[in-house]
Amino acid sequence: MSSVPKDVHGAARLVAALRDLQPPLPATGMGAVAPIRQRVGAIDSGRRRRIAVTRSIDGAALGRTPGAHGNAAGHEALAGSRLERRDVSHHPCLGLDDDSPYSADRGQQSVTRQVLDELKQQISLLDYLQAQDWRPVRRLSRGRLLGLCPLHDDHQPSFLVDPSKSLFYCYGCGRGGDVIRFAELYHQVRFPEALALLQQWRGLPSLLHEVASFYHMQLHRHGEAVAYLYQRGIRSPELIEHMRIGYAPGGCLRSWLTQLGYPLQFLRQAGLVTGLGYDAYIHRIVFPLEANLYGRSLSPAAPPHRFLPGAKGGLYAWEQVQQCPEVILVEGLFDYAVLWQAGFHNVTCAMGTQLNAHQFRQLCLGMRTIYLVFDADANGSGQRATQVLAHRLREHGLKVGAVELPQGHDPNSFFANGADAGQFQALLGAARS
């Protein structure tokens, strides 16, 4: 391994790491390489690529041994499956000798191989997959797992995972790699953002718990924050505890966290402290999310919305509604708050109208009715988003009801302006018909 560049953007970094896991290629019957289509997150997907040599990552690295004619030996591992008859070549997303196995542009982001290896040792691919709601449907030999692919619309299990090697390969879309490559493809980000997401996922939960507790403690110490919530129709102490709503006054979080032992550089990387050392959240109502924080500014002069760097995560409080036969989906957390306060506890929030892949899959797991309650915008954007999402959900066999609010209102303003649970229930009833 001495010839492998220290910079992980070197041409052979992942290939070299995997090469020891693979036996030599058979002399014949290597199998054809499928044409490379443009895919979200694929490396250099906009240009044609030369592929001179293929390596059987899906076979050797995941435990299959190529036979004399390129067919997989050890058929018992995949007995009864259509997968055992395929010769799937080493996919370009894993990197060939001329290419980077990740989507980073060479030389723009330097991470030592040691840092990369440590990260992959600390984050199990299977743990990360399960955190994204992936579940295997079949256990194969040597501990390998097979399930639906989370990277494309999969209807027949084709996603193979080897937990012992922390590698995956999809026989459907032809993509594979390690946990970093999965993060790139799943979140549709490039290499630096994928690393940040994984580092955040690894070390952020305990930090975010401390931050949320600190901001929650601040809420009732600042009358302007309580008055703002009252103005937005949030008046229930039970709701405030349920959502762990807090307030970021600014100027005090950094000192609190450094007293607890968190390094300043870690706080900067998490996005809680600016490069100049100031608190990033100032005069904001704060809602903790599963791996992030949402801050709503009290000042009209500041940008209204703020998140930490990284993904917003799945649907809000999904674990509390995923068994409900009817689910209400809203855009914003203040919309969620007033509906939950009014007794509609089967509500969840996407934090916008454009659902990420994880959120969409959550809605599609199980047969249920989804009521879309997006903003009735004057320009029609909320209504158009409702139509697009309703069409996608119906294509997946779900029942969808589009709730029509009065023009210019969202659920928050609807209740804040005097509407009650009975009036909203009537809107749900109209959407059912």
Secondary structure by P-SEA (a helix, b strand, c coil): ccccccccccccccccccccccccccccccccccccccccccccccbbbbbcccccccccccbbbbccccccccccccccccccccccccccccccccccccccccccccccaaaaaaaaaaccaaaaaaaaccccccccccbbbbccccccccccccbbbcccccbbbbccccccccaaaaaaaaacccaaaaaaaaaaaaccaaaaaaaaaaaaaaccccaaaaaaaaaaccccaaaaaaacbbbbccccaaaaaaaacccaaaaaaaccccccccccccccbbbbcccbbbbbbccccccccccccccccccccccccccccbbbbbccaaaaaaaaaaccccccccccccccaaaaaaaaccbbbbbbbccccccaaaaaaaaaaaaaaaaabbbbbbbbccccccaaaaaaacccaaaaaaaaaaaac
